[in-house]
Amino acid sequence: MCVYAIVLLTGPNGFASMRETQRQLQREREQNQALQDEIRRLEIHNQRLQNDKAYRERITRQRTNKAKEGEVVIYLPDSPEPPKRPVPVR
């Protein structure tokens, strides 16, 4: 009886294997949720592109680096860290 319990707990289908399967299942669920969130974000983006002319124009200007007449565009360099001191606003 004792040997059976040891084999049951430590064998290839034992407790450790069951715990690893549970961890893998949790990782898969988290990945699935992340993909569902991304799908929802893209669906909203697609709807806005189809139905919102101002949104479509803004996205097009951003991707082509263009500005419409009277619009001011400020390009900031990518910075790996924030500035050491605040930049004053005038």
C-alpha positions as MATLAB code, in Angstrom:
seq = 'MCVYAIVLLTGPNGFASMRETQRQLQREREQNQALQDEIRRLEIHNQRLQNDKAYRERITRQRTNKAKEGEVVIYLPDSPEPPKRPVPVR';
ca = [
       0.000    0.000    0.000;
       2.800    2.402    0.932;
       4.716    1.585   -2.271;
       1.581    2.252   -4.318;
       1.187    5.700   -2.709;
       4.832    6.561   -3.434;
       4.515    5.480   -7.069;
       1.236    7.386   -7.384;
       2.783   10.600   -6.050;
       6.154   10.436   -7.811;
       5.410    8.484  -11.000;
       5.071    9.946  -14.506;
       1.417   10.779  -13.856;
       1.989   11.775  -10.264;
       1.529   14.946   -8.286;
       4.478   16.823   -9.842;
       3.207   16.099  -13.334;
      -0.278   17.224  -12.373;
       1.040   20.510  -10.951;
       3.082   21.181  -14.110;
      -0.010   20.522  -16.240;
      -1.983   22.969  -14.101;
       0.731   25.634  -14.488;
       0.813   25.101  -18.248;
      -2.985   25.374  -18.400;
      -2.831   28.676  -16.487;
      -0.175   30.033  -18.883;
      -2.336   29.019  -21.851;
      -5.379   30.746  -20.331;
      -3.391   33.944  -19.775;
      -2.077   33.865  -23.336;
      -5.600   33.244  -24.621;
      -6.900   36.250  -22.666;
      -4.117   38.454  -24.022;
      -4.980   37.387  -27.574;
      -8.685   38.046  -26.992;
      -7.834   41.526  -25.686;
      -5.709   42.194  -28.785;
      -8.519   41.000  -31.071;
     -10.971   43.336  -29.335;
      -8.550   46.276  -29.637;
      -8.086   45.596  -33.345;
     -11.847   45.264  -33.895;
     -12.385   48.696  -32.319;
      -9.555   50.156  -34.402;
     -11.068   48.648  -37.552;
     -14.530   50.027  -36.744;
     -13.092   53.487  -36.173;
     -11.162   53.338  -39.448;
     -14.359   52.425  -41.287;
     -16.709   54.888  -39.582;
     -14.691   57.879  -38.346;
     -13.220   60.079  -41.069;
     -11.239   62.291  -38.641;
      -9.670   59.203  -37.010;
      -8.789   57.756  -40.424;
      -7.161   61.038  -41.488;
      -5.171   61.321  -38.250;
      -3.853   57.751  -38.533;
      -2.925   58.356  -42.175;
      -1.063   61.565  -41.293;
       0.800   59.829  -38.477;
       1.877   56.930  -40.674;
       2.973   59.149  -43.569;
       4.571   61.831  -41.370;
       2.371   64.521  -42.898;
       0.543   67.441  -41.318;
      -2.593   69.148  -42.504;
      -2.556   72.869  -43.148;
      -2.287   74.858  -39.917;
      -1.316   71.807  -37.856;
       1.925   71.886  -35.870;
       3.800   68.613  -35.443;
       6.550   68.244  -32.869;
       8.873   65.248  -33.154;
      10.578   64.182  -29.960;
      13.580   61.859  -29.950;
      13.081   58.468  -28.385;
      14.624   58.495  -24.938;
      15.400   55.374  -22.917;
      15.085   57.336  -19.670;
      13.153   60.422  -18.552;
      14.946   63.800  -18.280;
      16.891   64.456  -15.096;
      14.865   67.578  -14.267;
      11.451   68.752  -15.409;
      11.296   70.730  -18.631;
       9.574   74.104  -18.017;
       6.408   74.793  -19.992;
       6.026   78.312  -21.386;
];
